[in-house]
Every structure is written in structure tokens, then in C-alpha cells.
Amino acid sequence: MAKSMESQRKYEANECDMIWERDVVVENISYRVVISDEAETLLAAKAAGRVVVGCLGKDGKGQFPMARYLVETVDVADEHYLERVIRREKGLPWRIGESGRLRLREFVMEDIAQIPMEPGDEPGDQVFYDPEKLAAYIRSQYGFLEYGLWAVERKEDGKILGKAGITDCDTSGDFELAYHIFLPYRRQGYGKEACRIVLNYVKKEYSPQGVYAVIEASNDASAGLLKKLGFTFQGSECSGERHRYCLGGLCY
């Protein structure tokens, strides 16, 4: 959790005609965040090691290439938002959610030591045990789309048990659910627990019309899991080789 303390500098909650600052503590380190509609102010703050956010204001004007994140008004920059900004700027993983046994978070480079190579791995699976590919995934997938496959971490010992998350968003606004629990940890309920965290996150962050999943037609275990999560069978794809399931919405 992030904790914050407003600086003594005054600001107007719905305006960006002043410099707005806040100290935010993330993982026991305090970071100064500066929000402004003045490019020079942001450049100076960034040069001083501050985390900066550009403010577009009501007219939506302003160019702030030095700022990764932009807001229209400062009132949207709550603690949750600022923690994410800081984590992205400082290379810290976003926390997606947790359950009784599990924690979902973005992958970090150090996780490679825990990712096994398994029979049936496809090219996409290599991303998570190839340093160059994982670095690119963290930079582009998380940094640009802000969703993807996340690490399924066991809370009691920090062990990475698998992957779960969102792999696509189609033109209708539906998200694709995907998960993979590593062989030693299957049939222990981890897949269902991880998928529920993902679904809760998607509902809270995106409010999609629906969520869908595509699995191999022969994968009875995944079909059973999806049904337990409330998904319904929608039809076959790839000449019957894959089955499509949907939770809410039309999921075409």
C-alpha cells in the first residue's frame, strides 16, 4: 500500500494552473510527485529526481514529453493512481490483487529463475524465461497496454506458481482471460483462485461487456474450471480444435 502526505504548497483540486506536489511512500521509500501544466516546471522536477505527471487542464492543451502519465485535473490523482505512476517510473511491479493464498503482480526480471520450461510450451511461453524477451514484455506490454499475463505468486513463500491475466481486448471491448499453472502446482485450486483475482481486477478497472476464454477442445480440466467461474460454451473455432467460452456480454 502507498501512503501519502500532501505538501504545504496550495492547489486547486480541479485546476492545473499551479504546481501540485505530494509525498508518496511505496514499499517504505518516499517519493515526491509533482503535477503541473508547465513544461519547464516538470523538466526541472524530473531533473531533480522527482516523479512527474503532466496536467492537460480543461482545454486539453499542453505538450509534456517528459511525463509518462497525463491527467486532465489533479483530483483524479488519488493514492492508487500515484502509486501506479511511481511503480512504473521506478520499475516496480504493479500489484494486481490477492486472495487467501495468492498474490498477482507484474513479472519482474528476477522471476526468470523460477519459470520452468515445460512440455508443450509454445513460442509465447518463452517470453517468461528468456531475459531479452521478458525485458521487452515488461517494457512494452505492461508499459504501453498496462495489462498482460501476471505472475501467480504464493503469498506464504513467494514461489511463482504460474501465470494468469488478460491477453487480448477485442473490438467489442471484451477481454480474453488466460492462465497457466505450472505442473507441480496443478489440481490444488490455484488456477481457479488466480482467475478470480483476474476477473475481479478486470471488472473493477475496465467494466467490460464480457470476458472470454479460448481453450483446446480436449482440455477438459480448463473447460471444467471455466464453468465453475461462470463461463458458458459459445462455440468451436479452428475446425473444432478450440472451444470458446464467455462470461457475460456477447463475446463474439
N, C-alpha and C positions, 0 to 999 in steps of 0.2 A: 504494500500500500504506500502511496505517496502522501506526505503531509506537507502542508503549505503554510506560509506566513506572508501576508501582504506587506509590502514595503511601506515606508512613510509617505511615498510620493502619491499625490491625489490623482484620481482619474474619474472619468465619467463612464459608467457601465455600458452605455450604448453608443459612445463616440470613440473616435480614434484620432483626436486632434491633440493628444498629449502622449507622453511616454508612460507606459504602464509596466510595472515590474512586480515580480513575485518570486520569493524563495521557495523552492520545492525540494523536499527530501525524498530521494528514491534510493532504496537499498542502503540507507544510512549515510548517504552523501547528499549535501545540499547544493542545489544548482540555482543560479539566478536566471530567470526567464524574463526577457524584455520583449514587449509587444509595442509596435509603433507603426505609424503611417509615413514615417520619414526614413528614406533610404539611408541617408548619412548616419542617422542615429543607429540603425540596425547594423550597418557596416562597422561602426565604432564598437558597438556592443559585442559583435561576433569576434572582432579582433581582440577584444579583452577577455575572450573565453566564455562569454555568455551564450545561452541558448536563445535564439531569436525567432519571432513569429511576425510576419508582415500583416498589417491590418489594411484591408481594402477600403473600409468605410462604406457609407451608404451609397456613394456614387460608383463604387466598384473600380475606382481608378487607382493607379499606382503600380510600379514595377519593382519587384523585390527578389531578384535572382539569388540573393544571399540567404533567403529564407526558404527552408524546405516546406514549411506549412504557412497557410494564409487563413485569416478569419475576416469576416465582414464586420463584426462587432466584438468587443472584448468579453462580453457577457457569456459567450459560448466557450470561452477558455476556462473550463472548470478544472478541478484537480485531476479527474480522469483523463481529460484531453491533454493537459500539460504533462502528465506522467508519460503518456504515449509519445509526445513530441520529444521529451528528454531521452526516452529509451531509444527512439530511432536515431537521434542525433549522436548519442554516445555508444551506439552499437550494442545496447542491452535488449534482450528478447522481450517482446510483448507477452503479457500473461493473458491467456485466453479464458481460462476458467478452471474450476476444480470440483471434485466430488469427494466422497469419503476416502477413497484410496488413491485417486489420480489427480494429476495436475497437467493441463495442456498449456504449452507455451511454444513460441517460435524456436526452431532449431538454431543452435549456435555451432561454430566450428569445432568446439571441443567435443561435441556429441559423436563425431565420426568414430571415435574409439569404441563406442557402444553399438554401432549399427552393424549387424551381421549381414553377410552375403548368404542368400537363401536360394534353394532350388526354385526355379520358375521365375526368378527376378527378371523384370523387363528393363529396357533402357531407362525408363523413368525412375526406377528404383536405384540406379547407380548414382543419381544426384546426391544421395544422402551418405554415401561412403567414398565419394571422390571429392577431394578438397577443393579443386578448382570449380567443379560444378556446384558444390554446395555454397561456396562463396558467391557465385553468380546468382544462385537461387535466393539467398538471403538478401542480396543487394537489389535484385530486380523484382522477384515475386513479392516478397514482403514489403520492400521499399516502394514499389510502384502500385501494386494491386492491393496490398495490405491484407491479403488472405492467402491461403495455400494449405499445404499439409503441415501439421504441427506435431511436435514431439509429445508422445504419451509418456509421461513421467510418473513413476510410482513415488508417492509422497514420503513413504517411510525410509527409503534408501536412495532416492534419486535415480533409480535404474530406468533406462529408456526401454519401454515395453513394445513400442511400435509407433505408428503414425496415424493421424486422423485429422480431417479437416475438409476444406472446400477446394475442389479442383477446377471448377468452372462456373461461370454465370452466363446463361444463355440470353438470347434476345428478348425473351419474355420476362426476364428478371428472376427466373428460377435458379437456385444454386444446386450444384452437384455435390453430394456427400460421398466421401471416400474414406476408407480406413484399412489398416493392415497391422495386425498384431503379430509379433514375431513368434516363431514356432514354439519356443519353450513356455510361452505365457498364454497359449490359447486354451479355450474351454474353462476359463476361470472368471468369465463375466467382464473382462476388461474391455472387450470390443463394444459391448452394449453401454457400459459406463462412459467410455470415451465419446461414443457417438451422441449420447445425451448431452454431454458438455458442448459438443459442436452445434447441435440443434438449438440449444438454449442461447448460444452466442449468436448464431445467425438470426434467430428471432428477435433478439434484443438490438443488434447492430443494424440489421438490414430490413426487417419486416417483409420478407419476400412473399410472393403469392404462393410459392410452393418450393419444395426441396425434392430432388430426385436422386436416384442411385442406379447405376448400371453394373450388373454383375454377370459372371459366366453362368450360362443356363444350368450347368452341372453343379454349381456351388450351392448345395442345399443348406449348408451352415449359414452362409450370408443371407440367403432367402429367409431362413427362419429368424435371423436377427432383425432384418428389416421389418418383418411382420410384427415382431414384438415391439418395435419402435413406432408402429402405427402406419407403416408404408403399405400400399396396395399395389398389386401387379398391374402394369399398364399395357404390356405387350412385348413382343420379341423384336430384336434388332440383329443385323448381320446374319441374315438367313437362319435365324433361330439360335445362333450361338450365344447371344446375350439376352438377358431379360432386363426390362426397365421397370422400376418401382417408383412410386410417387407418394409424397406426404403433403396433402393439401394442394390447392390450385389445380391447374390442368396439366402442367409438366410435360408439354409436348416436346 
